[in-house]
Amino acid sequence: MDQSSRLEKISHRDKKISAIIEELNSTNPDSSYYLLIMVGPYKAGKKDLFSKIEKTVGGFHEIDLRDIIKLNEEESFKNIDDTFKYIGETEKNLLLKHGDALAGEYTGFTYSSTRYATPQEKYLLKKIKSSGKLVLIDMEEPENIDKTLERTAQKAIIFDKPGSTVGRFFWKLKQIHVHGHTFANERPQKA
């Protein structure tokens, strides 16, 4: 496989983060687009990085992908078209929350270990490519980054857990839920 299509994945604790923020500021999305994925369960780290990015490049128009991506492909395509028509040229920066909605559901009744993009994801990425916008996608599960998303995005920042021991302890406490549970996507990753 061509290594140039590999997505650069960087930890949120990496020293390169400030350089990436500056890169976002100097990027001219009018000529193309810039797609950055923020992935992982560490919400406080994402919030901190997002506020730094927002201070540098300006405000973001937030979109919840759970409201746009539906099981029905045609309904999803219409919702995506309507959203991009609504934001038009006025919004230059987009934050797409709950990006895991793009991955669809995996039933596990297959021998395949390869993840494929859903039609809804492909359509949204096509719109992003032609948008001329800076787009951040917020995802929980790193496993939901498929090959299509890897080829489209410029970088992914991984938010796995806090850096300090005390921070990790309190973060783990927050992960405990008494009632209700959401199951992580159990699709195996191809090595």
N, C-alpha and C positions, 0 to 999 in steps of 0.2 A: 504494500500500500504506500502511496505517496505521503511522505512525512509532512509536506507543506500543508496538507489539509487537516493536520492534527490540531485540535483546539488546545491553546495554551491555558493550563489550569494552574492557578496561583492561590496559595493560602492567604486568608485575610490578615495573617500576621506577618506576611512577607514584606521586606523593605521596599519592594517594587511598587507597592500600592500608591505611594505619592506620585511616582512617575506615571502610573496608569491614569491617575486623576488629571495630571497635567496633559497627558496624551488626549484625554477626552476633551479638555478645554481647547486644545489646538487643532482638533479634528474638525474638518469642514463637512458636516453631514449633507449639506446641500448637493454636493457632487456625488454622493453615494448614500451610505448609511453606516451606522456603527452599532453593533449588537454586543452587549455585555450581559453575561449571565451571572447572577448572584445565587449560589446554590448551597443549601445546607440548613440544618435545623437551628443554628445559633442566631436568633432574631435580633438580639441586642447588638451584635457585631454588624449585622446588615444595616440596622437603623443608623449606627454610627457612621459607617462608610457612606450610606446614602446621603446623610446630612452634609458630609464633606464634599461629595460630588455636587450636591445641589448648591452649596455655597460657591463652588467654582464655576459651574456651567449654567446655573439658573434653575428656575422651577421646572417641575415635571407634571405632566398630565397623567393621573393615575387611572388605570383601567383594570378592573377585576375580570380575569379571563373566565371565571366560573359563570359570569353573566353572558359571555359571548359564545364560548365553545359549548355546543350541545351535541347530543348523540346523533341527531339528524344533521347530515353533512350540509344539505342545502340551507337549512336554517342557520347553521354556523357561518357559511359563506356570506349569507345576507347580513348577518350581524357584524362580521368583519368589514364588509364593504361599507355598511352604515357607520361604523365606528371611524374608519379612516376618512369618510366623507365629512363626518361631524367635526373631527379635529382639524381637517384641512391643512392649510398652510400656517395657521396661527400658532399651533403647538409644535415646537421643534424637539422637545424632549418628552419621551414616553416612559412610564413605569408600568409594566405589565405584571400585576400581582397574580399569585396562584398559578404559576406557569406549569405546574404539574398536571393541570387540566388538559394540556396538549398531548400528554402521553397516552391517554385513553386507559383502558383497563386490560390487564393481562390475565388470561384464564389459567394458564399453566398446562393446558391440554395439547402440548406440542413438543416436538423434539428440538425445536429451534431455540438457540440461545442468542440470536441476533434480534436487536430491537429495530423496528421500522417505524418511520414517521407516519402518523395518522394523516388522512387527507386534510383535516382541519389544520393541523400543524403546517403542512406543506403550503396550504393556501395563505396562512398568516405570514409565514416566512417570505413568501413571494411578495406580499404587500409591504413587508418591512424593507426588503431589498430595494424596492422602487420608491420608498417613502422619502428618502433624504433626511432621516431623523436619527437622533441618538436614542436608542431603545435599551432599557434595562429589563431583563426578565428575572423575576424572583421565583425561585423554585425551592422545594424542600428536599427532594430526593435526588442525589447525584446520578442514580441509576436511570432517571428519566431523560438524561441527555443522550439522545440517539445520534447516529452518524449524520443525519441531515442537519440537525441543530449544530453539531460540531463543525460541519463545513460552512455553515452560515455565520456563526458567531466569531467575533475576533478573539475574545477572552472569556474565561469563566473564573470567578473568584469563589473559592471554597470556604464555607463557614461551618466548620465541623464542630468546634467547641472553643470555649474561652482559653486564653493563654495561661492565666495564673491558676494555681492550685485552688485558691479560695474561690475564684470565679467559676472554676469547673464544678466545685462542690455545690454552690448555690444554683448553678445552671442545671445540674443533675436533679436537684430537689424540685425544680420547676417542671421537670419532665415527668414527674409522677402524677398520674391521673387516677382518681378513685372510680369515677363513673365514665363510661364511654372510652372508646379506643379507636384510633384509625390505624389500619394496617398498612405497612409500607408495601410498595410494589415488590413482589417476590420474584420478579423475572430474573433469571440468572444472567450475569454479565459474561460476555465472550472475552476471553483473555487475549 
